[in-house]
């Protein structure tokens, strides 16, 4: 199955950096592609990434008021 097309391809490096930082924070080892991580670990990384992005958005919105 093909991967989803990124809406903003220019954001790929920043998202990859965020993924690596988040994985390190939650104790998951990612080496570009790691087929040995569990679904739970992958979900944890993704969930924390979303949480960080929401917090960043909320902080930016507060600062613009």
C-alpha positions as CSV (number, residue, x, y, z in Angstrom):
1,X,0.0,0.0,0.0
2,X,1.5,3.4,-0.9
3,X,2.3,5.9,1.8
4,X,0.2,8.9,2.1
5,X,1.2,11.9,0.1
6,X,2.4,14.7,2.4
7,X,0.4,17.9,2.2
8,X,3.5,20.0,2.9
9,X,6.5,18.1,1.7
10,X,8.8,20.9,3.0
11,X,7.9,19.9,6.5
12,X,9.3,16.4,6.2
13,X,12.7,17.2,7.8
14,X,11.1,18.9,10.8
15,X,8.7,16.1,11.3
16,X,11.5,13.5,11.1
17,X,13.4,15.5,13.7
18,X,10.3,15.7,15.9
19,X,9.8,12.0,15.6
20,X,13.4,11.2,16.6
21,X,13.3,13.6,19.6
22,X,9.9,12.2,20.7
23,X,11.1,8.6,20.4
24,X,14.1,9.4,22.4
25,X,12.0,11.0,25.2
26,X,9.7,8.0,25.5
27,X,12.6,5.5,25.3
28,X,12.0,4.0,21.8
29,X,15.0,3.4,19.5
30,X,14.4,4.5,15.9
31,X,17.1,3.9,13.3
32,X,15.4,5.3,10.2
33,X,13.3,2.2,9.9
34,X,13.0,-0.2,12.8
35,X,10.7,-3.1,12.2
36,X,11.3,-4.4,15.7
37,X,9.3,-1.8,17.5
38,X,5.8,-2.8,18.7
39,X,2.6,-1.2,17.6
40,X,2.2,0.2,21.1
41,X,5.6,1.9,20.9
42,X,4.9,3.3,17.5
43,X,1.5,4.6,18.7
44,X,3.1,6.2,21.8
45,X,5.6,8.1,19.6
46,X,2.8,9.2,17.3
47,X,0.6,10.2,20.1
48,X,3.3,12.3,21.8
49,X,4.1,13.9,18.5
50,X,0.5,15.1,18.2
51,X,0.5,16.3,21.8
52,X,3.6,18.3,21.2
53,X,2.2,19.8,18.0
54,X,-1.0,20.8,19.7
55,X,0.9,22.4,22.6
56,X,3.1,24.3,20.2
57,X,0.1,25.6,18.3
58,X,-1.7,26.7,21.5
59,X,1.5,28.5,22.7
60,X,1.8,30.3,19.4
61,X,-1.9,31.3,19.5
62,X,-1.5,32.6,23.0
63,X,1.5,34.7,22.0
64,X,-0.3,36.2,19.1
65,X,-3.2,37.6,21.3
